[in-house]
Amino acid sequence: MATASPGTRVVVRYRIDGGFTDALGDLLECGASACTVRTRSADVVIHLDLVVAAKQVPPPPRRSARPGI
């Protein structure tokens, strides 16, 4: 996370009560204690001490045109 620049598409796995969850989206910012990822539904602030894995991911695939529409 520390080396990813804002605008990079990332997936972050982090701890929540009862397990883990993932945030997939564009990294907005990453500070000393937290990062913010813009997902499809909301901006998610993740405290870095809860992060168990993170990596850069490629852009989402383009949707194919559906014939007859």
C-alpha positions as CSV (number, residue, x, y, z in Angstrom):
1,M,0.0,0.0,0.0
2,A,2.8,2.4,0.8
3,T,4.2,2.2,-2.7
4,A,0.9,2.5,-4.6
5,S,0.1,6.0,-5.9
6,P,-3.3,7.6,-5.8
7,G,-5.5,6.4,-8.7
8,T,-4.0,2.9,-8.7
9,R,-6.6,0.2,-8.8
10,V,-6.2,-2.1,-5.7
11,V,-7.7,-4.8,-3.7
12,V,-7.3,-4.7,0.1
13,R,-8.2,-7.5,2.4
14,Y,-8.7,-6.4,6.0
15,R,-10.1,-7.6,9.3
16,I,-13.7,-7.0,10.4
17,D,-15.7,-8.4,13.3
18,G,-16.1,-12.0,12.6
19,G,-13.6,-12.4,9.8
20,F,-12.3,-10.5,6.7
21,T,-13.6,-8.5,3.9
22,D,-12.2,-7.0,0.7
23,A,-12.3,-3.5,-0.8
24,L,-11.7,-3.3,-4.6
25,G,-11.4,0.0,-6.3
26,D,-9.2,3.1,-6.8
27,L,-6.8,4.2,-4.1
28,L,-7.6,7.8,-3.2
29,E,-5.0,8.3,-0.5
30,C,-2.8,6.4,1.9
31,G,-1.4,8.0,5.1
32,A,0.6,6.8,8.0
33,S,-2.4,5.1,9.7
34,A,-5.2,4.7,7.1
35,C,-5.9,4.5,3.4
36,T,-9.1,5.3,1.4
37,V,-10.3,3.2,-1.4
38,R,-13.1,4.3,-3.7
39,T,-15.3,1.2,-4.4
40,R,-18.4,1.1,-6.6
41,S,-20.6,1.8,-3.7
42,A,-18.6,4.1,-1.4
43,D,-15.3,5.5,-0.2
44,V,-13.9,3.0,2.3
45,V,-11.4,4.2,5.0
46,I,-9.3,1.3,6.1
47,H,-7.0,1.5,9.1
48,L,-3.6,0.0,8.1
49,D,-3.3,-2.1,11.3
50,L,-6.3,-4.1,10.0
51,V,-4.9,-4.8,6.5
52,V,-3.7,-8.4,6.0
53,A,-3.1,-8.2,2.2
54,A,-3.1,-5.7,-0.6
55,K,-2.1,-5.6,-4.2
56,Q,-2.5,-3.7,-7.4
57,V,-5.0,-5.1,-9.8
58,P,-5.6,-4.5,-13.5
59,P,-8.5,-2.3,-14.7
60,P,-11.9,-3.9,-14.9
61,P,-12.7,-5.7,-18.1
62,R,-14.7,-3.9,-20.7
63,R,-18.3,-5.0,-21.0
64,S,-18.9,-6.6,-24.4
65,A,-21.6,-5.2,-26.6
66,R,-24.7,-7.3,-26.6
67,P,-26.1,-8.0,-30.1
68,G,-29.6,-6.8,-30.8
69,I,-29.6,-3.9,-28.4
